[in-house]
Amino acid sequence: PGFSMLLRSIYMLCTAVPTSKVFLRPAYPGPHRRWASVTGSRTDPLSRRVGTPPHFVSQQSHRSQGQSNSISLRAAAMAIAVESNPLLTDSPLPAFDAVRPEDVVPGIREVLARQHAALDELEKGLQPTWSGIVDPLERIADRMARAWGTVSHLKAVKDNPALREAVEEVQPEKVKLSLRLSQSQPLYAAFRALKDGPEWASLSEAQRRAVDLELRDFVLGGVALEGEARDRFNAIQQELSALSTKFSNNVLDATKAFKRLVTDRAEVAGLPPSALAGAAQAAAGEPGSEAATPEEGPWLFTLDFPSYFPVMTHAENRALREELYRANITRASAGALDNTPVIERTLELRREKAALLGYASYAELSMASKMATLGEAQALLEQLRAAARPAAEADLRDVQAFAAGRGFQGDLAHWDVTFWAERLKEDKYSISDEELRPFFALPNVLEGLFKLANRLFGVTIEAADGQAPIWHPDVRFFAVKKDGQPKAYFYLDPYSRPSEKRGGAWMDEVCGQSRLFAQDGQSVRLPVAHMVCNQTPPVGDKPSLMTFREVETLFHEFGHASQHMLTQQEEGLIAGIRGVEWDAVELPSQFMENWCYDRQTLDGFARHYETGEKLPEDLYQRLLAARTYRSGSMTLRQVHFALLDLDLHTNFVPGQGESIFDRDRKIAEKATVLPPLPEDRFLCGFSHIFAGGYSAGYFSYKWAEVLSADAFAAFEDAGLDDEAAVKETGRRFANTVLALGGGRAPHLVFEDFRGRQPTVDALLRHNNLVTAA
């Protein structure tokens, strides 16, 4: 929330897909064919357009040649070099294509120097009014957030050793500014005076909430600490920041390190053509395998999810499945990349930090900025565990019996379950991802997603490629319009790139909506977002043919982006995703996933990439029937992660004889139906809670899923076949959940939309767990 949200946002809203898998990618061809419309002409609204965004004109100034002669030529040259640093642009659209690793240290240090100087001046003459304290502080925090956000984003999508070194050099200095802002006694006193002063009565609800959130975050940021306690708190914050970066680096490096080259066609039996094509394309990038083909190989497999998952799902070669499974669960758990000590130290420091702030545990500290209390979160997880475990046990029995009936002997191992579950799904529902892929070409899916946004929210989305710098040729840029006028912009980076891109999927802000930064003729600065996925890349001449889960992931991230872009708040501190409690922020994203099963929505994009044939009705009905297949197992899996997260941050004490893996096995006794292997070290790759902002907050996925399921139920109640009712309900959702951002408490926002508080009923119904509950 607020200023601290501005400074932390780059680290906070990422990997919104509720798994801890790392998604990487094989090599692939150039962008033109990949992004061409597969069913229409180049006049298609998704085709690339070149121009300059009219609402974003850089205000960056450069030193002129007429500077004072008293400045030495060397100093002038240095000054020009600083001013031309691409990180110093005033444009809301970062110069992603121009930023080099060598720009990071001087650029960030210059921004930090300017912001420290601005803060010095502000603290000298604080006025306890909105314009006297909030506006100038937003200016300070916004500049830092945009510069650091650019660097942090590039590290996530274009990682390299030089960039890592530069980030690690200046990261402690950036943390110092954040600490100074959160611990400034003059600022805290001014905010207190603003709340207690005469202007308070004239502030809007959103402005009052912004002030209250800031006062809360001052306390959570250590403003009340003094002397040795404050020094220790700040040292902890610095070390935690470094540990988070190290954890993420280790996961990426360990993922890249695993490669399995297969040359024998018999070893890849069962893999579908799309998986073989991707593996051959990956192998072609390796020395000596340049002539690899899908038919003859060789084939390269990695822990990149689009490579890993097809093996676990389709490979008849049990030994290959076992090899990849064991590599995945032990990733980043040995040698120089071992995250075990990183985790233990992180948990130790978080526990100490909570104690310094007066909390019994880090989980209690985390809940101070959530909708839920610790008890409420634990109660929900136990309710879902009790409902899901019997269903998950039945799932495993069904798969075991099916496998035995097909000749499998003995008990299923971890690397068998996914394979045989897919065979049972095919047998029971006559459906598979490979059968669906041809109907989910990415250009078509985007077209359907944008039609849905228009249907629900009344906005149009147009390609705006060429109007903003990008960091990779595959990146797209889009304009969102409302009533014919620009409302927002967003980037989309869809494909996995194992050599440089972090795994998972996430949305984050590039800049937020704010009246303070409005340019001439505008009432606000328009919001800009980026959406990052790691989906299956195109192979050969084909566009990216997506799995259904990848379609859901894209819709999920667009839900996050919609809340950021369609905000109606004009105060930057609480516009869009800023100020939204962490366990409520997943509401719009998970809400959007439901529309992937809506027939009218599917008709907007689910058509064969070659023939244009719509998804057949019988295939659609099979997709619906399979929606809750193994939902008990999937729910229990998420509950396991969430319970473990809370337990590690509530009860576990490092260094007391019990390892983090011992604690995982203890939680698994009640939250899994197939105990983890003794060597399982999945925690070493659990980036969500050790490098992604979900520490003592992974439960948020399930908490927000209660909200999102109940929100979608409003459309079911209105009638999904009643177009007028769908549009009216969609506009109400847009005008409440998406529009109000952090300017209103989330339980009140939900009540504004639904007319009541949420219940768990819709979630259980959607997952076919009502009987179990």
Disulfide bonds with the S-S distance in Angstrom:
none
